[in-house]
Amino acid sequence: MISIIMSRKIFAVFVFVISFLSVNSFAQNKLSAKEVIIKADELTRGKTNTSTMKMEIIRPTWKRSVEMKSWGRGMDYSMTYITSPARDKGQVFMKRKTEMWNWMPSIGRMIKIPSSMMSQGWMGSDYTNDDILKESSIVHDYHHEIVAEEKVEGFDCYKIELTPNEEAAVIWGKVLMWIVKDKYIQVKSEFYDEDEDLVKSNLAYDFKMMDGRVIPTRIEIVPADEEGKKTVLYIEKMKFDVDLPESFFTQQKMKRVR
């Protein structure tokens, strides 16, 4: 009897130790909400990247397409060359840290995009100049918290809530992001104003392998309460971690890039 009791005690201790080690290991390996967002960004951006894309601006009574080439280095540097339509071909946009520039070869002018134009749609789309300029803000200017685990489009996702840090110069009152567990693919995001009213949603579809990474190749930006209006971005080609130094992103390069 004593032997049986001792065996049960030893077994109970063994189970406790194994459970403790498992929970402790899980806690050590589980990423924070901020780390999940950073990983999701790195997946679709890499350290550097080049891409060929097409954007469709859809309105209730008309539709317009813009084709482009793009180069990016982290969150702080990007350059986009418009290849179509003919009337916009040759225009170049560059983001360099906290500044945005537009080269317009048709009039031979380099224009710095002022703060008064930040809320305007880029190339008339639902993607604003502020969205482009403040991409890094999502990581640095918000508090991040995993608030739930939900299934979206068949994927098991972390639902992450982003709330602005005090005195952060941001336009969103709250952002929600759904990121696939383990794979770190961002499949959905919602942007709310200061009154917590939904302003727009970003939805990702058509996941494909590109240069060794599974990424969404169709992204829809859908304004809230504006039926029949959206912008769809198609990623046709993308390469990651290419040789693209910081010195690439200059006004001189804007005038020569093709």
N, C-alpha and C positions, 0 to 999 in steps of 0.2 A: 504493500500500500504506500509506504513512504517513498519507494522507488518510483511509483506511478505519479505521486504528487510532485516529486522533484522533476520528473520528466516534463510534466505539464508546465511547471514554473519556468524551466529552461526553454521550452518551446515558446511560452508567452514572451519571455525576454527576447528570444530570437526574432519573433514576429515584430516586436516593438522596434528593435534595432533596425531591421530591414525597412520597416515603414518609415522610420525617422530618416534613414539615409536616402530613401527614394524621394521623400518630400523635400529634404534639404537639397538634393541634387537638382530637382525640378525648379526649386526657387532660385538656385544659382544659375541655371541655364535659361530661365524664362527672361525674355527681353522686356525692357520697359516700353511704355507706349511710344516715347520719343525715339527709342532705338528701332522700333518696328517701322515708324514713319521714315526714318533715315534709310533703312534697308530697302524699303519700297521705292524710295527715290533713286537710290543707287542702282537698283535693278533696271529701271527704265532710262537712266541717264548715263551710268558708268562714270568713270573719271573724266572721260571725254567721249564725244560721239559725233558722227555725221549721219545725216538722214535725207531722204527724199520723201516729200509728203504732198498730200492734196487736201485742200480744205473746201467744204461745201457750206455756203451760207444759205440757209433755207428760210424763206418767209412765206406767208400765206399765199401771196400772188406772184412770187418770183423766186428764182434760185440762181446763185452765182458761184463759180468755182475759181479757186486760186491754187496754183501749183508752185512749189518752192523747194529749195535746197537749204539745209540748215546745218550749222556747226555749233557745238556746245562744249564748254569746259566747266564742270561743276555747276553750281547754281548761280555763279556770279558773272559768267561770260557766255554770250550767245550771239550768233550772227545768222541772219536769214536773207537769202537772195530769192527774189520773186522771178519765176520763169514763165508764168502765164497768169492772166491773159495779156495780150499784146500791149494794152494801154498801161499796164503796171509793170511789165517786164523790165528788169534792170534795177528796180528799187531794192535797196538794202536797208535792213534794220539791224541795229547792234545794241545789245545790252552790255554795259561794262560797269559792274558793281551797282551803284545807285543812279546811273545815268542811262538814258536811252537816246539813240541817234537814228536819223533817217536820211539816207543819201538818195536824192532824186535826180537821176542823170538827165531827165528831160528838161530840167531847168538849171542843171548844174549847181544845185544847192545842197549843203549839209545842214540839216535842221536838228537842233536839240529839242526833244519832245518835252514841253513844259508840264508842270504839275497840274495846270488847268485842263490838260488833255488826258490825264491818267484814267479817268472814268470812261473815256470813249472806247468803242469797240475797235480792236486791232483789225485793220483792213475791212472795217465794217461788220466784223463778226461779233459773236457773243463772248469772245475772249478779249478782255480789256487790256489796255497798256499797263494798268496797275497789276493785273495778274502776272504779266511777263516780268515786270520790274521787281516785284516783291515775292518771287518764288521762294527765296531763302527765308522769308518771313514766317512761313509755315513751320519751320524748325525752330527759329530763334525767338519769335515774338509771342509764342503761345505756350500755355500749360497743357500738357497732354495726359489723357487718362483713358485707359481701357474701361469702358462702361458696360460692355456686354459682349457676348459671342453669338453671332447670328449667321444664318445661311443666306447667301446672295448669289443668284444665278447658279445654284448648285454647289457653291464653294463655302466651306466653313471659314468664317471671317472673324477677325477682331473688329469690334465697333469702337472707334477711338474718338473721343470728344476733345476738341481744341478750343480753349477759351483764352482770350487775349491777356497777356501780362499787363500789369498796371502801367499806364502811360505809353504803351506800345502804339506806334503810329500805324494802325491797321484799320481797314474799312469793315471787316467782318465782326459781328458780335459773337458768332460761334461757327465752328466748322465741324462737321461729322465726316469721318472717313471709315470705309470698310476695306480691310486689307486681309488677304488670304493668309491663313496660318501657315507657317513654315515656308511657303513659296513667296510671300511678301509682295503679292501682286495687288495693286490698288484697283478695285473693281467698281467702286462707287464713292462719291463724295457729295456733300450737301453744304451750301453756304447760306448763312443766315445773317440778317441785319441786326442792328442793336436792339430792336424790339423782338428778336428771335422769330421773325417771319422769314420763311424760305425765299431766297432770291433766285438761286439756280442750282442745278444738279449736274454733275459730271458722271457719265456712265461709260464703262469700258466693255468692249466686245471683241470677238474674233481673235482669240489668243493664238499666236503662232511663234515658232522658233525663228529668231533672227540673231545671227552671229552668236549662237550658243546660248541664247536667253529666251525664255518664253515671256512675251510681252503682248499687251493688247494692241491690235493694229487698227482698231476703229474706236474713236472716243467721241461721244456725243455730249455737247454742252447744251442743256435745255433750261431756258429761263422759266421761272415759275409764273403761273397765271398768264402766260402768253401763248395761247394755243396756235399750233402751226409754225412756231418759230424755234429754230435751233441751229447749231453749228456742228458739223461732223468733220472730224480730222481723221484722215486715212494715212497710216504710216506704210509706205510702199517698200522702202529699203532702210536699213539701219545698221551701222557698225559701231562697235564700242572700243574704248581704250585705244584710240588711234593717236598718232603723233600730232598733237595740236597744242603748241605752246601758248602761253598768255599773250605773247607778242603778236599772235595772229589777229587779235581783236583790237584793231586800230582803225582810225578814220581813213588812213591811206589804203589799208587792205579793203575797206568797204568799196572803194572806187575801182578796185581791180578784180575783185572776186567774181568767179563765174561758176 
